[in-house]
Amino acid sequence: MLGEQIGEERGQVLARRVLPSAGSPQVEVTIETRGRLCGVDITDMATYVATIQPDGSLLGQGQGLVRGATNEAATWTGGGAGRFTDDGGVSWRGAIYYQSQSPAFPRLNGIACVFEYSVDGSGKTEATLTEWK
C-alpha cells in the first residue's frame, strides 16, 4: 500500500555516456537535482545505468547521495523500468532504498520508496517519491 509522498525533485542531466557492452546497449546517466525530502531542502547527485531491452523498454539501476542545506546526508540505491517518450525523453517507475545516520532522515531507514521519474528531451528531470508501506 502506498503511503504519503515524502519527496520531490527537479534537476538536469549532467552527462550521458554509452558503456561498452557485449549484450544489450547501456547508457550511464548522471544527474543533479534539488528539492525536498522529508521536509528538508536537498540536493541529490545520482548516476544510473539504463539497459535497453530487446522490446525497446529500459531497465535501470542507480545510486545517489542526498545532502541537506546543513550537511544532512543520505545515500540510496534503486532500480526501475522505463520507456522512451515522444519528446525524446524517458519515463521511469521503480523503487529506491535509503540509508542515513543523519538526525534529519531517520524515517528513511528500513523503508521502500517508489518513484516516478521523468527526463525530457532537453535533459530536464523531475521526480516524486512516495513511501511504500
Beta strands, then each sheet from edge to edge (+ up, - down):
strand 1: 2-19
strand 2: 26-37
strand 3: 40-52
strand 4: 58-68
strand 5: 73-84
strand 6: 90-99
strand 7: 112-119
strand 8: 124-132
sheet 1: 1+ 2- 3+ 4- 5+ 6- 7+ 8- 1+
end
